[in-house]
Amino acid sequence: MTILVMFWAVALVSLIAALKWKKPLLLTVPFAAMGLYMFVEIIKVPMPFWETVQMIFDLR
């Protein structure tokens, strides 16, 4: 639940900043945060990194 609240906070702050400073590139920050979170979760799996990635993409 904490992670979800943090993602919403990041999204809200980046939306406000993008509107205030008129920089639409700031809207990519929540997507980058989600990508970073996924990367950290993949690293936490006790298997070699590449095997973990292959296992994730081989799931059907």
Steps between C-alpha positions, in 0.01 A plus 500: 500500500788735578649452154165586339473821703856593406426445130188720525704769677770489231235519227325794665821693562621444144161606359502821704862571407432435130208742502682763706825505302344398165739209453310195372811284540431499876197280429736210427623495861223265628573253219871513581418439867291195410779369278753549777272318744463206261878489451559492877244223543667293226838547668356374830419157346768249611584392145745645249361818345478380140333170597244695701421726204468198269270327749276808521467527123448123457194500726182428307 
